[in-house]
Structure formats: C-alpha cells, structure tokens
Amino acid sequence: MFNKGTLVILSMMLCSVPAFAEAPLITDDTGTQGKGKYQLELDYGAGLPQVLPGHEIVATLTYGVVDNVDVSIGLPYDWHTATQNGLDPAAQKGISDVLVEVKWRFFESKPLGLSVALKPGLTLPSGSEEKGFGDGRMSEGMMLLATEEWTHGALHCNVGYFHNAYNIEKDNDGFRHDLWHASVAGELTIMKNLKAVSDIGIDTNIENSATVNPVYLLGGLIYNVTENFDLDVGVKGGLNSAIPKSTFLAGLTARF
C-alpha cells in the first residue's frame, strides 16, 4: 500500500475542501448559471517545487435547474509519485471520489449588492481507497456562501462543514471525520476583460495527530476571452507548516 501520509499532503496541496468556485479561487460565490444553462470547467493543479510531484485535473459540469439553483458534478483525475513500503517511488494515477453539489441562492438584494446561498454536497466513492484516491464511503457537507458586489469588484465569504467517512480501518482511526472551512476572496477588475483575484482561508487538518490547521493564500488572474469563455491562472501558497508551500493552478471555463 502506498504511503498514506504522502497522499494526504498531496490532497492538501492540490485542493482545499470540496467546492467548485470560480477558478482559480477556492472560495465560492453565490452566482448561478440561470435556468437551462450549462457551464463546463477544466481545472489543473500541480505542486511547486516538484518535491512531491502531484497533479490533478478536475472536470466540472454545472446545470441551472432554475434561475437561483444550480446542480454540479465534478470528476477529479489525479496522478502522482509516492513511495511504496519505503522502496523506490512508483507512479499512481486514477479517478478520485466524484463530488455532487447543489447551490441555492436564497437571498439577493440588488440595491445592496448582497446575496447569500447554501451549497450542500456529497462525495461518491468512485476512487480507489487502497491507492489513496478516495475514502471508500460516501461523505457529505454544507457550505454557507455570501457575496458583496460593487462596480469594479466583489467580495466572497465561505463557512462550511464536511463530514468524512472512511472505509479502511486505519484511515478511520488516523483521520478526522469532522472538517471545517472558512475563507474570504476578493475580485478586482483591472481592465476590460481582466480580473485580479485573491483568496485566503483555513481548514481543519485531516490528520488526527496534527495540531496545526493549514492556512493558504492564493492569487491569480481571470481573462475573459469572450463573454462565455474564460482562462485563469494562479498560485496557491501555504502560510504555515501544515500545507505545502506552493501550488500552480490553471484552467478554462465555458458557458453555453
């Protein structure tokens, strides 16, 4: 079996809590697609420097059920190098657990520029727990989202809880089941089709033995190629020893 500690570090490096935000942000906004409209996102993350060469691509499809309710499904694909039983590194790749989420914007005040949404979600055990790509059991959670918009930018705040379940007894004993997340992100329009974004947040450390919770800081750019097609790039940095120092992020978003 592969070194589970290495896989946990890779997971923390490439993603935070389950959530599909406007890439490259981790903090989500309250925006929805609109009834009958779709959005497809392809997001890539890689650890920097290549001390732990982990990579992840996530394909996320979102559908607007009604104007203020979206349903999304995300399929992550991971590949990395990990040490097997203390021997030479071996490459591993595969699909991780699929995430299904619903976003419901239940409050909106256009005069105030303020909106609030709830985002419940669950993971489906589609990844191999033996290889570290999944937990082997279904898990669930809930995120509270708030967005404040103004002429040249926006501010987003997230607070959420996720309950993890594990199929392997060693994981069940060694990892926390109750995980919390809090984060704040900002957007600023710096020219017609270009936005600068930043994001800071804290998560519960998944390891039971850990005493420090990972804190991250992220910065990036979003370029609107057309009204319905975006390109993004960013760098996520760890602000303490509980999270790897840097991760490169890139992606594209298409709406139709």
Phi and psi in degrees as GROMACS dihedral restraints (atoms count N, CA, C in turn):
[ dihedral_restraints ]
;  ai    aj    ak    al  type     phi  dphi    fc
    3     4     5     6     1   -78.0    20    10
    4     5     6     7     1   154.0    20    10
    6     7     8     9     1   -57.7    20    10
    7     8     9    10     1   108.7    20    10
    9    10    11    12     1   -67.6    20    10
   10    11    12    13     1   -33.1    20    10
   12    13    14    15     1   -60.8    20    10
   13    14    15    16     1   -39.9    20    10
   15    16    17    18     1   -62.8    20    10
   16    17    18    19     1   -40.7    20    10
   18    19    20    21     1   -67.4    20    10
   19    20    21    22     1   -35.1    20    10
   21    22    23    24     1   -64.2    20    10
   22    23    24    25     1   -43.8    20    10
   24    25    26    27     1   -61.1    20    10
   25    26    27    28     1   -42.6    20    10
   27    28    29    30     1   -62.7    20    10
   28    29    30    31     1   -40.7    20    10
   30    31    32    33     1   -62.3    20    10
   31    32    33    34     1   -42.6    20    10
   33    34    35    36     1   -67.3    20    10
   34    35    36    37     1   -31.3    20    10
   36    37    38    39     1   -71.7    20    10
   37    38    39    40     1   -40.1    20    10
   39    40    41    42     1   -91.1    20    10
   40    41    42    43     1   -21.5    20    10
   42    43    44    45     1  -153.2    20    10
   43    44    45    46     1   172.1    20    10
   45    46    47    48     1  -112.4    20    10
   46    47    48    49     1  -109.3    20    10
   48    49    50    51     1   -98.2    20    10
   49    50    51    52     1   160.7    20    10
   51    52    53    54     1   -61.8    20    10
   52    53    54    55     1   117.1    20    10
   54    55    56    57     1  -170.9    20    10
   55    56    57    58     1   143.5    20    10
   57    58    59    60     1  -112.1    20    10
   58    59    60    61     1    91.8    20    10
   60    61    62    63     1   -95.2    20    10
   61    62    63    64     1   175.6    20    10
   63    64    65    66     1   -68.1    20    10
   64    65    66    67     1   111.0    20    10
   66    67    68    69     1   -60.0    20    10
   67    68    69    70     1   144.2    20    10
   69    70    71    72     1   -89.5    20    10
   70    71    72    73     1    13.6    20    10
   72    73    74    75     1   -68.9    20    10
   73    74    75    76     1   151.3    20    10
   75    76    77    78     1   -93.9    20    10
   76    77    78    79     1   -39.2    20    10
   78    79    80    81     1   -68.0    20    10
   79    80    81    82     1   128.2    20    10
   81    82    83    84     1   -91.4    20    10
   82    83    84    85     1   157.9    20    10
   84    85    86    87     1  -105.4    20    10
   85    86    87    88     1   176.6    20    10
   87    88    89    90     1   -92.1    20    10
   88    89    90    91     1     0.8    20    10
   90    91    92    93     1   -66.2    20    10
   91    92    93    94     1   145.6    20    10
   93    94    95    96     1  -125.4    20    10
   94    95    96    97     1   168.4    20    10
   96    97    98    99     1   -78.7    20    10
   97    98    99   100     1   -30.3    20    10
   99   100   101   102     1    99.9    20    10
  100   101   102   103     1   149.7    20    10
  102   103   104   105     1   -56.6    20    10
  103   104   105   106     1   128.2    20    10
  105   106   107   108     1    78.6    20    10
  106   107   108   109     1     4.4    20    10
  108   109   110   111     1  -103.2    20    10
  109   110   111   112     1   153.4    20    10
  111   112   113   114     1  -119.8    20    10
  112   113   114   115     1   157.2    20    10
  114   115   116   117     1  -140.5    20    10
  115   116   117   118     1   135.5    20    10
  117   118   119   120     1  -120.3    20    10
  118   119   120   121     1   126.7    20    10
  120   121   122   123     1  -118.9    20    10
  121   122   123   124     1   138.5    20    10
  123   124   125   126     1  -122.8    20    10
  124   125   126   127     1   116.7    20    10
  126   127   128   129     1  -122.9    20    10
  127   128   129   130     1   136.1    20    10
  129   130   131   132     1  -122.1    20    10
  130   131   132   133     1   139.2    20    10
  132   133   134   135     1  -136.3    20    10
  133   134   135   136     1   141.5    20    10
  135   136   137   138     1  -144.9    20    10
  136   137   138   139     1   139.3    20    10
  138   139   140   141     1   -71.7    20    10
  139   140   141   142     1   140.2    20    10
  141   142   143   144     1  -133.4    20    10
  142   143   144   145     1   134.5    20    10
  144   145   146   147     1   -71.3    20    10
  145   146   147   148     1   177.3    20    10
  147   148   149   150     1   -80.9    20    10
  148   149   150   151     1    50.1    20    10
  150   151   152   153     1   -72.3    20    10
  151   152   153   154     1   -43.5    20    10
  153   154   155   156     1  -119.1    20    10
  154   155   156   157     1    94.9    20    10
  156   157   158   159     1   -75.1    20    10
  157   158   159   160     1    76.2    20    10
  159   160   161   162     1  -103.4    20    10
  160   161   162   163     1   143.8    20    10
  162   163   164   165     1  -136.9    20    10
  163   164   165   166     1   149.9    20    10
  165   166   167   168     1  -147.6    20    10
  166   167   168   169     1   137.2    20    10
  168   169   170   171     1  -121.2    20    10
  169   170   171   172     1   130.4    20    10
  171   172   173   174     1  -120.9    20    10
  172   173   174   175     1   124.6    20    10
  174   175   176   177     1  -102.4    20    10
  175   176   177   178     1   122.7    20    10
  177   178   179   180     1  -124.5    20    10
  178   179   180   181     1   124.6    20    10
  180   181   182   183     1  -111.2    20    10
  181   182   183   184     1   126.7    20    10
  183   184   185   186     1  -120.1    20    10
  184   185   186   187     1   138.6    20    10
  186   187   188   189     1  -127.9    20    10
  187   188   189   190     1   134.1    20    10
  189   190   191   192     1   -84.7    20    10
  190   191   192   193     1   106.7    20    10
  192   193   194   195     1   -70.1    20    10
  193   194   195   196     1   -50.2    20    10
  195   196   197   198     1  -136.9    20    10
  196   197   198   199     1  -179.9    20    10
  198   199   200   201     1   -58.9    20    10
  199   200   201   202     1   -32.2    20    10
  201   202   203   204     1  -113.9    20    10
  202   203   204   205     1    15.3    20    10
  204   205   206   207     1  -134.9    20    10
  205   206   207   208     1   125.7    20    10
  207   208   209   210     1  -116.5    20    10
  208   209   210   211     1   150.7    20    10
  210   211   212   213     1  -121.5    20    10
  211   212   213   214     1   133.4    20    10
  213   214   215   216     1  -133.3    20    10
  214   215   216   217     1   150.5    20    10
  216   217   218   219     1  -134.1    20    10
  217   218   219   220     1   132.5    20    10
  219   220   221   222     1  -122.4    20    10
  220   221   222   223     1   132.4    20    10
  222   223   224   225     1  -115.8    20    10
  223   224   225   226     1   107.2    20    10
  225   226   227   228     1   -90.0    20    10
  226   227   228   229     1   141.7    20    10
  228   229   230   231     1  -125.9    20    10
  229   230   231   232     1   124.4    20    10
  231   232   233   234     1  -119.3    20    10
  232   233   234   235     1   148.2    20    10
  234   235   236   237     1  -146.2    20    10
  235   236   237   238     1   141.3    20    10
  237   238   239   240     1  -160.7    20    10
  238   239   240   241     1   171.3    20    10
  240   241   242   243     1  -111.9    20    10
  241   242   243   244     1   127.3    20    10
  243   244   245   246     1  -135.7    20    10
  244   245   246   247     1   156.8    20    10
  246   247   248   249     1   -85.1    20    10
  247   248   249   250     1   131.4    20    10
  249   250   251   252     1  -102.4    20    10
  250   251   252   253     1   111.5    20    10
  252   253   254   255     1    53.5    20    10
  253   254   255   256     1    36.6    20    10
  255   256   257   258     1    76.4    20    10
  256   257   258   259     1     6.9    20    10
  258   259   260   261     1   -96.4    20    10
  259   260   261   262     1  -161.8    20    10
  261   262   263   264     1   -60.8    20    10
  262   263   264   265     1   149.1    20    10
  264   265   266   267     1   -59.4    20    10
  265   266   267   268     1   144.9    20    10
  267   268   269   270     1  -132.2    20    10
  268   269   270   271     1   141.2    20    10
  270   271   272   273     1   -79.8    20    10
  271   272   273   274     1   139.2    20    10
  273   274   275   276     1  -131.2    20    10
  274   275   276   277     1   141.8    20    10
  276   277   278   279     1  -151.4    20    10
  277   278   279   280     1   151.0    20    10
  279   280   281   282     1   166.2    20    10
  280   281   282   283     1   174.0    20    10
  282   283   284   285     1   -78.3    20    10
  283   284   285   286     1   136.1    20    10
  285   286   287   288     1   -94.2    20    10
  286   287   288   289     1  -178.3    20    10
  288   289   290   291     1   -62.9    20    10
  289   290   291   292     1   134.2    20    10
  291   292   293   294     1   -76.8    20    10
  292   293   294   295     1   140.6    20    10
  294   295   296   297     1  -114.0    20    10
  295   296   297   298     1   128.3    20    10
  297   298   299   300     1  -116.1    20    10
  298   299   300   301     1   129.7    20    10
  300   301   302   303     1  -135.9    20    10
  301   302   303   304     1   154.8    20    10
  303   304   305   306     1  -124.8    20    10
  304   305   306   307     1   130.7    20    10
  306   307   308   309     1  -111.7    20    10
  307   308   309   310     1   124.0    20    10
  309   310   311   312     1  -121.7    20    10
  310   311   312   313     1   108.6    20    10
  312   313   314   315     1   -85.5    20    10
  313   314   315   316     1   104.8    20    10
  315   316   317   318     1   -98.7    20    10
  316   317   318   319     1    -9.0    20    10
  318   319   320   321     1  -141.8    20    10
  319   320   321   322     1   135.9    20    10
  321   322   323   324     1  -153.2    20    10
  322   323   324   325     1   127.0    20    10
  324   325   326   327     1  -123.7    20    10
  325   326   327   328     1   102.8    20    10
  327   328   329   330     1   -65.1    20    10
  328   329   330   331     1   -37.3    20    10
  330   331   332   333     1   -61.2    20    10
  331   332   333   334     1   -34.7    20    10
  333   334   335   336     1   -88.6    20    10
  334   335   336   337     1   -15.9    20    10
  336   337   338   339     1    70.7    20    10
  337   338   339   340     1    19.9    20    10
  339   340   341   342     1  -112.7    20    10
  340   341   342   343     1   137.6    20    10
  342   343   344   345     1  -144.9    20    10
  343   344   345   346     1   152.8    20    10
  345   346   347   348     1  -135.1    20    10
  346   347   348   349     1   141.2    20    10
  348   349   350   351     1  -142.2    20    10
  349   350   351   352     1   157.4    20    10
  351   352   353   354     1  -112.2    20    10
  352   353   354   355     1   144.8    20    10
  354   355   356   357     1  -138.3    20    10
  355   356   357   358     1    86.3    20    10
  357   358   359   360     1   -76.3    20    10
  358   359   360   361     1   152.6    20    10
  360   361   362   363     1  -156.4    20    10
  361   362   363   364     1   162.6    20    10
  363   364   365   366     1  -146.8    20    10
  364   365   366   367     1   151.1    20    10
  366   367   368   369     1  -102.8    20    10
  367   368   369   370     1   141.8    20    10
  369   370   371   372     1  -105.0    20    10
  370   371   372   373     1   134.6    20    10
  372   373   374   375     1   -72.9    20    10
  373   374   375   376     1    73.4    20    10
  375   376   377   378     1   -99.1    20    10
  376   377   378   379     1   -16.6    20    10
  378   379   380   381     1   -94.3    20    10
  379   380   381   382     1   158.3    20    10
  381   382   383   384     1   -77.3    20    10
  382   383   384   385     1   116.0    20    10
  384   385   386   387     1   -70.9    20    10
  385   386   387   388     1   -28.8    20    10
  387   388   389   390     1   -64.8    20    10
  388   389   390   391     1   -31.9    20    10
  390   391   392   393     1   -94.7    20    10
  391   392   393   394     1     0.8    20    10
  393   394   395   396     1    85.6    20    10
  394   395   396   397     1    12.5    20    10
  396   397   398   399     1   -95.5    20    10
  397   398   399   400     1     0.1    20    10
  399   400   401   402     1  -166.5    20    10
  400   401   402   403     1   173.2    20    10
  402   403   404   405     1   -97.6    20    10
  403   404   405   406     1   -13.8    20    10
  405   406   407   408     1    82.6    20    10
  406   407   408   409     1    -3.7    20    10
  408   409   410   411     1  -143.3    20    10
  409   410   411   412     1   159.6    20    10
  411   412   413   414     1   -75.2    20    10
  412   413   414   415     1   139.4    20    10
  414   415   416   417     1  -126.9    20    10
  415   416   417   418     1   161.3    20    10
  417   418   419   420     1  -145.7    20    10
  418   419   420   421     1   161.3    20    10
  420   421   422   423     1  -164.9    20    10
  421   422   423   424     1  -179.9    20    10
  423   424   425   426     1  -148.3    20    10
  424   425   426   427     1   137.5    20    10
  426   427   428   429     1  -124.8    20    10
  427   428   429   430     1   136.7    20    10
  429   430   431   432     1  -100.6    20    10
  430   431   432   433     1   126.2    20    10
  432   433   434   435     1  -117.5    20    10
  433   434   435   436     1   141.6    20    10
  435   436   437   438     1  -138.2    20    10
  436   437   438   439     1   138.4    20    10
  438   439   440   441     1  -131.2    20    10
  439   440   441   442     1   133.0    20    10
  441   442   443   444     1  -118.3    20    10
  442   443   444   445     1   120.4    20    10
  444   445   446   447     1  -112.0    20    10
  445   446   447   448     1   148.7    20    10
  447   448   449   450     1  -142.3    20    10
  448   449   450   451     1  -176.3    20    10
  450   451   452   453     1   -56.0    20    10
  451   452   453   454     1   -43.6    20    10
  453   454   455   456     1  -114.6    20    10
  454   455   456   457     1    17.0    20    10
  456   457   458   459     1   179.5    20    10
  457   458   459   460     1  -170.1    20    10
  459   460   461   462     1  -159.1    20    10
  460   461   462   463     1   157.5    20    10
  462   463   464   465     1  -127.6    20    10
  463   464   465   466     1   133.0    20    10
  465   466   467   468     1  -124.2    20    10
  466   467   468   469     1   139.6    20    10
  468   469   470   471     1  -129.2    20    10
  469   470   471   472     1   136.2    20    10
  471   472   473   474     1  -128.8    20    10
  472   473   474   475     1   138.9    20    10
  474   475   476   477     1  -136.5    20    10
  475   476   477   478     1   129.4    20    10
  477   478   479   480     1  -152.3    20    10
  478   479   480   481     1   166.3    20    10
  480   481   482   483     1  -133.8    20    10
  481   482   483   484     1   138.5    20    10
  483   484   485   486     1  -135.4    20    10
  484   485   486   487     1   132.9    20    10
  486   487   488   489     1  -104.5    20    10
  487   488   489   490     1   116.5    20    10
  489   490   491   492     1   -95.7    20    10
  490   491   492   493     1   139.3    20    10
  492   493   494   495     1  -120.0    20    10
  493   494   495   496     1   145.0    20    10
  495   496   497   498     1  -126.5    20    10
  496   497   498   499     1   140.5    20    10
  498   499   500   501     1   -87.1    20    10
  499   500   501   502     1   -30.6    20    10
  501   502   503   504     1   -87.2    20    10
  502   503   504   505     1   130.9    20    10
  504   505   506   507     1   -59.8    20    10
  505   506   507   508     1   -39.3    20    10
  507   508   509   510     1   -62.7    20    10
  508   509   510   511     1   -41.0    20    10
  510   511   512   513     1   -67.6    20    10
  511   512   513   514     1   -38.8    20    10
  513   514   515   516     1   -61.2    20    10
  514   515   516   517     1   -33.8    20    10
  516   517   518   519     1   -86.9    20    10
  517   518   519   520     1   -31.3    20    10
  519   520   521   522     1   -93.3    20    10
  520   521   522   523     1   -15.4    20    10
  522   523   524   525     1  -117.9    20    10
  523   524   525   526     1   148.6    20    10
  525   526   527   528     1   -72.4    20    10
  526   527   528   529     1   147.7    20    10
  528   529   530   531     1   -96.6    20    10
  529   530   531   532     1   -27.9    20    10
  531   532   533   534     1  -107.9    20    10
  532   533   534   535     1   112.5    20    10
  534   535   536   537     1  -119.4    20    10
  535   536   537   538     1   134.9    20    10
  537   538   539   540     1  -116.4    20    10
  538   539   540   541     1   154.4    20    10
  540   541   542   543     1  -142.7    20    10
  541   542   543   544     1   140.1    20    10
  543   544   545   546     1  -143.4    20    10
  544   545   546   547     1   135.4    20    10
  546   547   548   549     1  -157.9    20    10
  547   548   549   550     1   160.6    20    10
  549   550   551   552     1  -137.8    20    10
  550   551   552   553     1   135.3    20    10
  552   553   554   555     1  -133.1    20    10
  553   554   555   556     1   152.8    20    10
  555   556   557   558     1  -130.9    20    10
  556   557   558   559     1   149.9    20    10
  558   559   560   561     1  -126.1    20    10
  559   560   561   562     1   141.7    20    10
  561   562   563   564     1  -139.6    20    10
  562   563   564   565     1   122.6    20    10
  564   565   566   567     1   -76.7    20    10
  565   566   567   568     1   118.2    20    10
  567   568   569   570     1  -104.6    20    10
  568   569   570   571     1   -18.3    20    10
  570   571   572   573     1  -159.9    20    10
  571   572   573   574     1   178.9    20    10
  573   574   575   576     1   -48.0    20    10
  574   575   576   577     1   -51.5    20    10
  576   577   578   579     1  -114.2    20    10
  577   578   579   580     1    19.5    20    10
  579   580   581   582     1  -132.6    20    10
  580   581   582   583     1   130.0    20    10
  582   583   584   585     1  -121.6    20    10
  583   584   585   586     1   139.8    20    10
  585   586   587   588     1   -97.4    20    10
  586   587   588   589     1   138.2    20    10
  588   589   590   591     1  -131.2    20    10
  589   590   591   592     1   151.8    20    10
  591   592   593   594     1  -144.1    20    10
  592   593   594   595     1   157.6    20    10
  594   595   596   597     1  -155.3    20    10
  595   596   597   598     1   135.1    20    10
  597   598   599   600     1  -137.3    20    10
  598   599   600   601     1   139.3    20    10
  600   601   602   603     1  -161.6    20    10
  601   602   603   604     1   169.0    20    10
  603   604   605   606     1  -135.5    20    10
  604   605   606   607     1   143.2    20    10
  606   607   608   609     1  -130.0    20    10
  607   608   609   610     1   154.8    20    10
  609   610   611   612     1   -66.1    20    10
  610   611   612   613     1   134.4    20    10
  612   613   614   615     1   -70.3    20    10
  613   614   615   616     1   127.1    20    10
  615   616   617   618     1   -69.7    20    10
  616   617   618   619     1   -23.0    20    10
  618   619   620   621     1   -83.7    20    10
  619   620   621   622     1   129.5    20    10
  621   622   623   624     1   -60.1    20    10
  622   623   624   625     1   -34.2    20    10
  624   625   626   627     1   -79.5    20    10
  625   626   627   628     1   -10.8    20    10
  627   628   629   630     1   -78.8    20    10
  628   629   630   631     1   143.6    20    10
  630   631   632   633     1  -112.7    20    10
  631   632   633   634     1    -7.2    20    10
  633   634   635   636     1  -115.8    20    10
  634   635   636   637     1   130.5    20    10
  636   637   638   639     1   -90.5    20    10
  637   638   639   640     1   137.6    20    10
  639   640   641   642     1   -66.8    20    10
  640   641   642   643     1   135.1    20    10
  642   643   644   645     1  -123.7    20    10
  643   644   645   646     1   131.8    20    10
  645   646   647   648     1  -122.7    20    10
  646   647   648   649     1   158.4    20    10
  648   649   650   651     1  -134.2    20    10
  649   650   651   652     1   133.6    20    10
  651   652   653   654     1  -131.4    20    10
  652   653   654   655     1   141.1    20    10
  654   655   656   657     1  -136.9    20    10
  655   656   657   658     1   147.3    20    10
  657   658   659   660     1  -169.7    20    10
  658   659   660   661     1  -176.4    20    10
  660   661   662   663     1  -132.0    20    10
  661   662   663   664     1   145.1    20    10
  663   664   665   666     1  -123.9    20    10
  664   665   666   667     1   123.9    20    10
  666   667   668   669     1  -112.7    20    10
  667   668   669   670     1   121.7    20    10
  669   670   671   672     1   -85.8    20    10
  670   671   672   673     1    98.1    20    10
  672   673   674   675     1   -64.2    20    10
  673   674   675   676     1   -46.6    20    10
  675   676   677   678     1  -137.1    20    10
  676   677   678   679     1  -179.4    20    10
  678   679   680   681     1   -60.4    20    10
  679   680   681   682     1   -29.3    20    10
  681   682   683   684     1  -118.9    20    10
  682   683   684   685     1    18.4    20    10
  684   685   686   687     1  -144.8    20    10
  685   686   687   688     1   122.7    20    10
  687   688   689   690     1  -122.8    20    10
  688   689   690   691     1   149.5    20    10
  690   691   692   693     1  -119.4    20    10
  691   692   693   694     1   144.4    20    10
  693   694   695   696     1  -141.2    20    10
  694   695   696   697     1   155.8    20    10
  696   697   698   699     1  -149.0    20    10
  697   698   699   700     1   148.1    20    10
  699   700   701   702     1  -164.7    20    10
  700   701   702   703     1   170.2    20    10
  702   703   704   705     1  -132.7    20    10
  703   704   705   706     1   128.4    20    10
  705   706   707   708     1  -105.9    20    10
  706   707   708   709     1   126.3    20    10
  708   709   710   711     1  -116.8    20    10
  709   710   711   712     1   143.8    20    10
  711   712   713   714     1   -85.8    20    10
  712   713   714   715     1   134.7    20    10
  714   715   716   717     1   -98.6    20    10
  715   716   717   718     1    -0.6    20    10
  717   718   719   720     1  -149.6    20    10
  718   719   720   721     1  -177.2    20    10
  720   721   722   723     1   -74.6    20    10
  721   722   723   724     1    -7.5    20    10
  723   724   725   726     1   -84.2    20    10
  724   725   726   727     1    -1.9    20    10
  726   727   728   729     1  -143.9    20    10
  727   728   729   730     1   141.1    20    10
  729   730   731   732     1   -55.3    20    10
  730   731   732   733     1   153.0    20    10
  732   733   734   735     1   -65.6    20    10
  733   734   735   736     1   -39.3    20    10
  735   736   737   738     1  -154.7    20    10
  736   737   738   739     1   147.0    20    10
  738   739   740   741     1  -137.7    20    10
  739   740   741   742     1   132.8    20    10
  741   742   743   744     1   -89.1    20    10
  742   743   744   745     1   135.7    20    10
  744   745   746   747     1  -127.5    20    10
  745   746   747   748     1   142.1    20    10
  747   748   749   750     1  -155.9    20    10
  748   749   750   751     1   153.2    20    10
  750   751   752   753     1  -172.5    20    10
  751   752   753   754     1   177.8    20    10
  753   754   755   756     1  -141.1    20    10
  754   755   756   757     1   151.8    20    10
  756   757   758   759     1  -134.2    20    10
  757   758   759   760     1   129.8    20    10
  759   760   761   762     1  -124.7    20    10
  760   761   762   763     1   133.8    20    10
  762   763   764   765     1  -117.1    20    10
  763   764   765   766     1   139.0    20    10
